[in-house]
Each structure stands twice: as C-alpha cells, then as structure tokens.
Amino acid sequence: MLQPDQGKKPGRPATGRSRSAAERKRDQRTRDMTAIFESDSETWTEAQCLMVLLSGSRFKKGSPLQKGAWERLGKLRGFV
C-alpha cells in the first residue's frame, strides 16, 4: 500500500529510470555470451545451446562449442 509521504511503490528501482526492452535484451545477450565462454557446456540452458547453434556468424559450424551445445541440448530434451 502506498504511504502518503512515499512517492513510489515498494520494490521499484530507486533511480526512477526503467530500462527499455532493448536494453534488457542486450544485457541478457551479454550474460548469455559470458556464460557460454566462461562455463562448461554441461551448465548451459536450452536458450544458450540454441544461441550457439543458431549463431553461425559467431560460432563456426563444427566447432567444439557447437558440438558441446548439440550434446547438451540432446540431454536437456531427453534424447541422450
């Protein structure tokens, strides 16, 4: 419940400036790329595996990263 002297809802950022959808998506891509390069393929999410497999410009076809993504995706979907 809003208090009369409080100008904002509880839990809102103190800055008062919300980020746009494009900014949030850019940050998500950055987090995913960091996770791909800094962690083992056994910890990747399905979205990260698909990012590796579908980004032909960043990850060359047949690279070890693509092989790891393919194997991890098979485990996540229950094929392996």
C-alpha distances in whole Angstrom, upper triangle without the diagonal:
4,6,10,12,10,11,10,8,8,12,13,17,17,20,18,21,21,24,26,27,31,30,28,31,33,31,32,35,36,34,36,40,39,39,42,44,43,42,45,45,44,40,40,37,39,37,39,42,42,42,45,47,46,46,50,50,48,50,53,54,56,54,53,49,50,52,49,46,49,49,46,45,47,46,42,43,46,49,50
4,6,8,7,8,7,6,8,12,12,15,15,18,16,19,19,23,25,27,30,29,27,31,33,31,32,35,36,34,37,40,39,39,42,44,43,43,46,46,45,42,41,39,40,38,40,43,43,42,45,47,46,46,50,50,48,50,53,55,56,55,54,50,51,53,50,47,50,51,47,46,49,48,44,45,48,51,52
4,6,5,8,9,9,10,14,14,17,16,19,17,21,22,25,28,30,33,31,30,33,35,33,34,38,38,37,39,42,41,41,45,46,45,45,48,48,48,44,44,41,43,41,43,46,46,45,48,50,49,49,53,52,50,52,56,57,59,57,56,53,53,55,53,50,53,53,50,49,52,50,47,48,51,54,55
4,6,7,10,11,13,16,16,19,17,20,18,21,23,26,29,31,34,32,31,35,37,35,36,40,40,39,41,44,43,44,47,49,48,48,51,51,51,47,46,44,46,44,45,49,48,47,50,53,51,51,55,54,52,54,58,60,61,59,59,55,56,58,55,53,55,56,53,52,55,53,50,51,54,57,58
4,6,9,11,13,16,16,17,15,18,16,20,22,26,28,31,33,31,31,34,36,34,35,39,39,38,41,43,42,43,46,47,46,47,50,50,50,46,46,44,46,44,45,48,48,47,50,52,51,50,54,53,51,54,57,59,61,59,58,54,55,58,55,52,55,56,52,52,55,54,50,52,54,57,58
4,6,8,9,12,12,14,12,14,13,17,18,22,25,27,30,28,27,31,32,30,32,35,35,34,37,39,38,39,42,44,43,43,46,47,46,43,42,40,42,40,41,45,44,43,46,48,47,47,50,50,48,50,54,55,57,55,54,50,51,54,51,49,51,52,49,48,51,50,46,48,51,54,55
4,7,10,12,11,12,11,12,10,14,16,19,22,24,27,25,25,29,30,28,30,33,33,32,35,38,37,38,41,42,41,42,45,46,46,42,41,39,41,38,39,43,43,41,44,47,45,45,48,47,46,48,52,53,55,53,53,49,50,52,50,47,50,51,48,47,50,49,45,47,50,53,54
4,6,9,7,9,9,11,9,12,13,17,19,21,24,23,22,25,27,25,27,30,30,29,32,34,34,34,38,39,38,39,42,42,42,38,37,35,37,35,36,39,39,38,41,43,42,41,45,44,43,45,48,50,52,50,49,46,46,49,46,44,46,47,44,43,46,45,42,43,46,49,50
4,6,6,9,10,13,11,14,13,17,19,21,24,23,21,24,26,25,25,29,29,28,31,33,33,33,36,38,37,37,40,40,40,36,35,33,35,33,34,38,37,36,39,42,40,40,44,43,42,44,47,49,50,49,48,44,45,47,44,42,44,45,42,41,44,43,39,41,43,46,47
4,6,9,10,13,12,15,15,18,20,22,25,23,21,25,26,24,25,28,28,27,29,32,32,31,35,37,35,35,38,38,38,34,34,32,33,32,33,36,37,35,38,41,40,40,44,43,41,43,47,48,49,47,46,43,44,46,43,40,43,44,40,39,42,41,38,39,42,45,46
4,7,9,12,11,13,13,15,18,19,22,20,18,21,23,21,21,25,25,23,26,29,28,28,31,33,32,32,34,35,34,31,30,28,30,28,29,33,33,32,35,37,37,36,40,40,38,39,43,44,46,44,43,39,40,42,39,37,40,40,36,36,39,38,34,36,39,42,43
4,6,9,8,10,9,12,15,17,19,17,16,19,21,19,20,24,24,22,25,28,27,27,31,32,31,32,35,35,35,31,30,29,30,28,29,33,33,31,34,37,36,35,39,38,36,38,42,43,45,43,42,39,39,42,39,37,39,40,37,36,39,38,35,37,40,42,43
4,5,6,8,8,10,14,16,18,15,14,18,19,17,18,22,21,21,24,26,25,26,29,30,29,30,33,34,34,31,30,28,30,28,28,32,32,30,33,36,35,34,37,36,34,36,40,42,44,42,41,37,38,41,38,36,39,40,36,36,39,38,35,37,40,43,43
4,6,8,10,13,16,19,21,18,17,21,22,19,21,25,24,23,26,28,27,28,32,33,32,33,36,37,37,33,33,31,33,31,31,35,35,33,36,39,38,37,40,39,37,39,43,45,46,44,43,40,41,44,41,39,42,43,40,39,43,42,39,41,43,46,47
4,5,8,11,14,17,18,16,16,20,20,18,20,23,22,22,26,27,26,28,31,32,31,32,36,37,37,34,33,31,33,31,31,35,34,32,35,38,36,35,38,37,35,37,41,43,45,43,43,39,40,43,41,38,41,43,40,39,43,42,39,41,44,46,47
4,6,10,13,16,18,16,16,19,20,19,21,24,24,24,27,29,28,29,32,33,33,34,37,38,39,35,34,32,34,31,31,35,35,33,35,38,37,35,39,37,36,38,42,44,46,44,44,40,41,44,42,39,42,44,40,40,43,43,39,41,44,46,47
4,7,9,13,14,12,13,16,17,16,18,21,21,21,24,26,26,27,30,31,31,32,36,36,37,33,32,30,31,28,29,33,32,30,33,35,33,32,35,34,33,35,39,41,43,41,41,37,38,41,39,37,40,41,38,37,41,41,37,39,42,45,46
4,7,9,12,10,10,13,14,14,16,18,19,19,22,24,24,25,27,29,29,30,33,33,34,31,29,27,28,25,26,30,29,27,30,32,30,29,33,32,30,33,36,38,40,39,39,35,36,38,37,34,36,38,35,34,38,37,34,36,39,41,42
4,7,8,6,7,10,11,10,13,15,15,16,19,20,21,22,24,26,26,28,31,30,32,28,26,25,26,22,23,27,26,23,26,29,27,26,29,28,27,29,33,35,37,35,35,32,32,35,33,31,33,35,32,31,35,35,32,33,37,39,40
4,5,5,6,9,10,11,13,14,16,17,19,20,21,23,25,26,27,28,31,30,32,29,26,24,25,21,22,26,24,22,25,27,25,24,27,26,25,28,31,33,36,34,35,31,31,34,33,30,32,35,32,31,34,35,31,32,36,38,39
4,5,5,6,9,10,10,12,14,15,16,18,20,21,22,24,26,26,29,28,29,26,24,21,22,18,19,23,21,19,22,24,22,21,25,24,23,26,29,30,33,32,32,29,28,32,30,27,29,32,29,27,31,31,28,29,33,34,36
4,5,5,6,9,10,11,12,14,15,16,18,20,21,23,24,25,28,27,29,26,23,21,22,18,19,22,20,17,21,23,20,19,22,21,20,23,26,28,31,30,30,27,27,30,29,26,28,31,28,27,31,31,28,29,33,34,36
4,5,5,6,9,10,11,12,14,15,17,18,20,21,22,24,27,26,28,25,23,21,22,18,19,22,21,18,21,24,22,20,23,22,21,24,27,29,32,30,30,27,27,30,29,26,29,31,29,28,31,32,29,30,34,35,36
4,5,5,6,9,10,11,12,14,15,17,18,20,21,22,25,24,26,22,20,18,19,16,16,20,19,17,20,22,21,20,23,22,21,23,27,29,31,29,29,25,26,29,27,24,27,29,26,25,29,29,26,27,31,32,34
4,5,5,6,9,10,10,12,14,15,16,18,20,21,23,22,24,21,18,16,17,13,14,17,16,13,17,19,17,16,20,19,18,20,23,25,27,26,26,23,23,26,24,21,24,26,24,22,26,26,24,25,28,30,31
4,5,5,6,9,10,11,12,14,15,17,18,20,22,22,24,21,19,18,18,15,14,18,17,14,16,19,17,15,19,17,16,19,22,24,26,25,25,22,22,25,24,21,24,27,24,23,27,28,25,27,30,31,32
4,5,5,6,9,10,11,12,14,16,16,18,21,21,22,19,17,16,18,15,14,18,17,15,17,20,19,17,21,20,17,20,23,26,27,25,25,22,22,26,24,21,24,26,24,23,27,27,24,26,30,31,32
4,5,5,6,9,10,11,12,14,15,16,19,18,20,17,14,13,14,11,11,14,14,12,14,17,16,15,19,19,17,18,22,24,25,23,23,19,20,23,21,18,21,23,20,20,23,23,21,23,26,27,28
4,5,5,6,9,10,10,12,14,15,18,17,19,17,14,13,14,10,9,13,12,9,12,15,14,12,16,15,13,15,18,20,22,20,20,17,17,20,19,16,19,22,19,19,22,23,20,22,26,27,27
4,5,5,6,9,10,11,12,14,17,17,19,17,14,15,16,13,11,15,15,12,13,17,16,14,17,16,13,15,19,21,23,21,21,17,18,21,20,18,21,23,20,20,24,24,22,25,28,29,29
4,6,5,6,9,10,10,12,15,15,17,14,12,12,14,12,10,14,15,12,14,17,17,16,19,18,15,17,20,22,24,21,20,17,18,21,19,17,20,21,19,19,23,22,20,23,26,27,27
4,5,5,6,9,10,10,13,12,14,12,9,9,11,9,6,10,11,9,10,13,14,13,16,16,13,14,18,19,20,18,17,14,15,17,15,13,16,18,15,15,19,19,17,19,22,24,24
4,5,5,6,8,10,12,12,15,13,11,12,13,11,8,11,12,9,9,13,13,11,14,14,10,11,15,17,18,16,15,12,13,16,15,13,16,18,16,17,20,21,19,21,24,25,25
4,5,5,6,8,11,12,15,13,11,13,15,13,10,13,15,12,12,16,17,15,18,17,13,14,18,20,21,18,17,13,16,18,16,15,19,20,17,18,22,22,20,23,26,27,26
4,6,5,6,8,9,11,9,8,10,12,11,8,11,13,12,11,15,16,15,18,18,15,15,18,20,20,17,16,12,14,16,14,12,16,17,14,16,19,18,17,20,22,24,23
4,6,6,8,7,10,9,7,10,12,11,7,9,11,9,8,12,14,12,15,15,12,11,14,16,16,13,12,8,11,13,10,9,13,14,12,14,17,17,16,19,21,22,21
4,6,8,9,12,11,10,13,15,14,11,12,14,12,11,14,16,14,16,16,12,11,14,16,16,13,12,9,12,14,12,12,16,16,15,17,20,20,19,22,24,25,23
4,7,9,12,10,11,14,16,16,12,14,17,15,14,17,19,18,20,19,16,15,18,20,20,16,14,12,15,16,14,14,18,18,16,18,21,20,20,23,25,26,24
4,6,8,7,8,11,14,15,11,12,16,15,13,16,19,18,20,21,17,16,19,20,19,16,13,11,14,15,11,12,16,15,13,15,18,17,17,20,22,23,21
4,5,6,7,11,14,15,12,12,15,15,13,16,19,18,20,21,18,16,18,19,17,15,11,10,12,12,9,10,13,12,10,13,16,14,15,18,19,20,18
4,5,5,9,11,12,9,8,12,12,11,12,16,16,18,19,16,14,16,16,15,13,10,8,10,9,6,6,10,9,7,10,12,11,12,15,16,16,15
4,6,9,11,13,11,10,14,15,14,15,18,19,21,23,20,18,20,19,18,16,13,11,13,12,8,9,11,9,6,10,11,9,10,13,14,15,13
4,7,10,12,10,10,14,14,14,16,18,19,21,23,20,18,21,21,20,18,15,13,14,14,11,10,13,12,8,11,13,11,10,14,15,17,16
4,7,8,6,6,10,10,10,12,15,15,18,20,17,15,18,18,18,16,14,11,12,13,9,8,11,11,7,9,12,11,9,13,15,16,16
4,5,5,6,9,10,11,13,14,15,19,20,18,17,20,20,20,18,17,14,14,15,12,9,12,12,8,8,12,11,8,11,14,15,16
4,5,5,6,9,10,11,12,14,17,19,18,16,19,18,19,18,17,14,13,14,12,9,10,11,8,6,10,10,7,9,12,13,14
4,5,5,6,9,10,10,12,15,17,15,15,18,18,19,18,18,14,13,15,14,10,12,14,11,9,13,13,11,12,16,17,18
4,5,5,6,9,10,11,14,15,13,12,15,16,17,15,15,11,11,13,11,8,11,13,10,9,13,14,12,14,17,18,18
4,5,5,6,9,10,13,15,13,11,14,13,14,13,12,9,8,10,8,5,7,9,7,6,10,11,10,11,14,15,15
4,5,5,6,8,11,14,13,11,14,13,14,14,14,11,9,12,11,7,8,11,10,8,11,13,12,12,15,15,17
4,6,5,6,9,11,10,9,12,13,15,14,14,11,10,13,12,9,11,14,12,11,15,16,15,16,19,19,20
4,6,6,8,10,8,6,9,10,11,10,11,7,6,9,9,7,9,12,11,11,14,16,15,16,19,19,19
4,6,7,10,10,8,9,8,10,10,11,9,6,9,10,7,7,11,11,10,12,15,14,15,18,17,17
4,6,9,9,9,10,10,12,13,14,12,9,12,13,10,11,15,14,13,15,18,17,17,20,19,20
4,5,6,6,8,9,12,12,14,11,10,13,14,12,13,17,16,15,18,20,19,20,23,22,23
4,6,5,6,7,10,10,13,12,10,13,15,13,14,17,18,17,19,22,22,22,25,24,24
4,6,7,9,13,12,15,13,12,16,17,16,17,20,21,20,23,25,24,25,28,27,27
4,7,10,12,11,13,11,11,14,15,14,16,19,19,18,21,23,23,24,27,26,26
4,6,9,7,9,7,7,11,12,11,13,15,16,16,19,21,21,22,24,23,23
4,6,6,9,9,8,11,13,12,13,16,17,17,20,22,22,23,25,24,24
4,6,9,9,7,9,12,11,11,14,16,16,17,20,21,21,23,21,21
4,7,8,6,6,10,11,10,12,15,15,16,19,20,21,22,20,19
4,5,5,6,9,10,11,13,14,15,17,19,20,21,23,21,20
4,5,5,6,9,10,11,12,14,15,17,18,20,21,20,18
4,5,5,6,9,10,10,12,14,15,16,18,20,19,18
4,5,5,6,9,10,10,12,14,15,16,18,17,16
4,5,5,6,9,10,11,13,14,16,17,15,14
4,5,5,6,8,10,11,12,14,15,14,13
4,6,5,6,9,10,10,12,14,13,13
4,6,5,6,9,10,11,12,11,11
4,5,5,6,9,10,11,9,8
4,5,5,6,9,10,10,9
4,5,5,6,8,8,9
4,6,5,6,5,5
4,5,5,6,5
4,6,8,8
4,6,8
4,6
4
